[in-house]
């Protein structure tokens, strides 16, 4: 099975603009779940994150976070839990 999430949320940064900036975030929304041999369905999703952003040279950043996503599929008498630990990383430029 696979999950296609669409969420919106909020991140609270402890030290915005500093070289090391820890943050906490939460998001909610929906996920399109498409399991094998079972009809696809749109289900609610909740996402929680803790992470840190490292700023360098004024416009470059490196971000890492970990958290937990809650996704539960229940359609036509078939139910299973796709919740689990998530670890992500991002890099780029900000202006």
C-alpha positions as CSV (number, residue, x, y, z in Angstrom):
1,X,0.0,0.0,0.0
2,X,1.0,3.6,-0.4
3,X,-0.1,6.9,1.1
4,X,-0.3,10.3,-0.6
5,X,-0.6,12.9,2.2
6,X,-2.0,16.5,2.0
7,X,-1.6,18.3,5.3
8,X,-1.3,21.8,6.8
9,X,0.1,22.6,10.1
10,X,2.2,24.9,12.2
11,X,5.9,24.9,13.3
12,X,7.1,26.8,16.3
13,X,10.8,27.7,16.1
14,X,12.6,28.3,19.4
15,X,15.5,30.5,18.0
16,X,14.4,31.9,14.6
17,X,17.3,33.3,12.6
18,X,20.0,31.8,14.9
19,X,22.6,29.3,13.5
20,X,20.9,26.4,15.3
21,X,17.2,26.6,15.5
22,X,15.2,23.8,17.1
23,X,11.5,23.5,16.3
24,X,8.3,21.5,17.1
25,X,5.5,21.1,14.6
26,X,2.1,19.5,14.2
27,X,0.0,19.1,11.1
28,X,-3.4,17.5,10.1
29,X,-5.1,16.7,6.9
30,X,-6.0,13.8,4.7
31,X,-4.2,11.0,3.0
32,X,-5.2,9.0,-0.1
33,X,-4.4,5.4,0.8
34,X,-4.2,2.9,-2.1
35,X,-3.7,-0.6,-0.7
36,X,-3.3,-3.6,-3.0
37,X,-6.5,-5.5,-4.0
38,X,-8.7,-3.2,-1.7
39,X,-10.5,0.0,-2.8
40,X,-8.5,3.3,-2.3
41,X,-9.9,5.7,0.2
42,X,-9.2,9.2,1.7
43,X,-8.6,9.0,5.4
44,X,-7.7,11.6,8.1
45,X,-4.0,12.0,9.0
46,X,-2.1,13.6,11.9
47,X,1.6,14.4,11.9
48,X,3.9,15.4,14.8
49,X,7.5,16.5,14.4
50,X,10.6,17.6,16.4
51,X,13.6,18.9,14.6
52,X,16.5,21.3,14.1
53,X,17.4,23.8,11.4
54,X,21.1,24.7,10.8
55,X,21.6,28.0,9.0
56,X,24.9,28.8,7.2
57,X,26.2,31.7,5.2
58,X,23.0,33.7,5.7
59,X,20.8,32.0,3.0
60,X,21.6,28.3,3.1
61,X,19.9,25.8,5.5
62,X,20.0,22.2,6.4
63,X,17.0,20.8,8.3
64,X,16.4,17.4,9.9
65,X,13.3,16.2,11.8
66,X,11.7,13.1,13.2
67,X,8.3,12.4,14.4
68,X,5.2,10.2,14.1
69,X,2.4,10.0,11.5
70,X,-1.0,8.6,12.4
71,X,-2.9,7.1,9.5
72,X,-5.6,4.4,9.8
73,X,-7.4,2.8,6.9
74,X,-10.8,1.3,7.4
75,X,-13.0,0.7,4.4
76,X,-15.5,-2.0,3.6
77,X,-14.8,-4.0,6.8
78,X,-11.1,-4.0,6.2
79,X,-8.9,-2.0,8.6
80,X,-5.2,-1.6,9.2
81,X,-2.9,0.9,10.7
82,X,-0.2,2.7,8.6
83,X,1.0,4.8,11.5
84,X,4.7,5.0,12.1
85,X,7.9,6.8,12.8
86,X,9.1,9.3,10.1
87,X,12.6,10.8,9.7
88,X,13.1,13.5,7.1
89,X,15.7,15.9,5.9
90,X,15.7,19.0,3.7
91,X,18.3,21.4,2.4
92,X,18.0,24.6,0.3
93,X,18.1,28.4,0.2
94,X,15.8,30.9,1.8
95,X,15.3,34.5,0.9
